[in-house]
Amino acid sequence: MNLWKLKYNTTRVKLIKTLQYLKYRIKTFLGFKTVGFEEPMSLVAFNILKKHDLSKFTMSIANYPKSLEAYDLEKEHATALRINGEDCLTIHLSPKEKQVKLTIGKNIRGYISNESQLAIENKMMQHVSKNEILSGLEIGLKKIKQCIVD
């Protein structure tokens, strides 16, 4: 690929991500619903993930087209691309089915109990069930970050 074309496409994607994130922030500030998880919204989701980054551990978002019951979430978590699955938390999301589940690595389990995990999932589900997927992700990530003290 041409170097100039590569730079153009990289800049274009960064601009789209920035504009979509700004649009999301304005909508949430004004109280409008945030809907969907399409191409630009997935970029916003990863921007939200970066904003709530953890220093000791990693987090990832996995998007599924079907119901989460159709997948072995523990296996999906273990085989995802990362250095150490025990130091990672994965948010499994099925926007079409309005489902959210967390898979927590063994080293993070000391910070997030089963009760906390259920509370976070329920809080996220309140928004995801209304198709406010990005708001649900952001609230869930805030709650996760509150549980894991650096």
N, C-alpha and C positions, 0 to 999 in steps of 0.2 A: 504494500500500500504506500502511496505517496506520503512523504513526511508532512507536507502542508495539509493534506486531506486528513491525516491522523490528528494533527493539532487542531484543525477546524472542528472535527467531530468530538474531540475531548472537550474543547471549550464549549461547544454547543450543549453537550450533556451536562456539564457543570452549570451552565446558565439555566437550562430547563430545571435542574434539581433545585437551584437557588430560588428561582421564580415560583416553583410549585410549593416549596417550603414556606416562602413568604406568603403565598396565597392561603396556605393552611393556617399559618399563625394569625393572619388577619381574620379569617373565618372563625377561628376559635375565640379570638379576642372579642369579636362582635356577637358571638353566641350562635353562629350558623352551624348546621350539621356538616361534618366532614364525611364524605361517602366515598366508597370505592377503594380498590386496591389494584388499579390498572398500572400500566407502564410508568407514568410520571409519579404516581402515588407510591410505588415501591421504592423509587429513589428517595422520596420524602421519608419513608419508613426507615431507610438506612441512615438518613441524616438525623432522625430522631434517635436512632440507636447510637450513633456517634456522639450525640449530645449527652447521653446518659451513660457514657462509657465507664466501666469499672477499672480500677487500677490493677487489682490482683487477678481478676477473672475476665473471661470473654463471654459475650452474649451473641446470639445469632437469631435470625428470624427465618423460619421455613414456611413457605406458602404452598398450600395443597389445593388441588382442584376438586377433590372429592372429600367425603366425610373423613374425619380423623380416625374413626374406628376401622377404616380400611387399611390403615398403616400400622406397622410396629414402630411406635414413636421412640422407644428405647434404642432400637436398632438404627433408626434414622439418625438419632442423636450421636450414637457411637461411630457411625461411618461418615459423618459429615467431615468436611475438610477443616481440620484444626490440629493444633499441636497436641493438646491433651483434653480429651472429652470429660475428664474428671474435674477440670477447671472451667467448664463451660456450662452456660445455661442456654437452652434453646426454647424459643417461643414458637410453638407450632400453631399455624393459623390456617383456617379454611373459611375465607370470606363468604363464599357462596352458601356454605352450610351454617355460617355464623357460629363457628366453634373456635375455641382457644384452649390450648393445653401447654403447660410448662414441663420441660424435662430438665432436671437439675442434676448436675454432676456431683459426685461424691464429696469433693472438697468444698463445695458451696453448701451442701446439706447442713453443715454446722451453723450456717447463718440463716437459712430459710427452712423453717420447720414445715411439716405437712399441713398444719393449720394455716400458717402464713401463705403457703402455696395455694391452698384452696381459696383463701381470702383474696389473693391477688388475681387468681383466675376468675373468681366471681365478679370482682370489680371491673376487670377487663370485659367480661361477658355482658355486663350491663350496657356498655357502649357498643360492642360488636353486634349485639342483637338488634340494636337500632341502626345498624349499618354505619356507625361512626367508628370505623376501624382504626384510623390514625389516632383519634383521641383515646381509644381503648389501649392502643400500644403505648402511647405516651404516659398515661396514668399508670399502667402496669410497670413500665420501666422506672417511673418515679418511686413506686412502692418497693420494687426490687432494690433500688439503690439505697432506700431508707433502711432496708434490712441488712445490707452488707456495708458495714462501717469500715472505712479504710484505716 
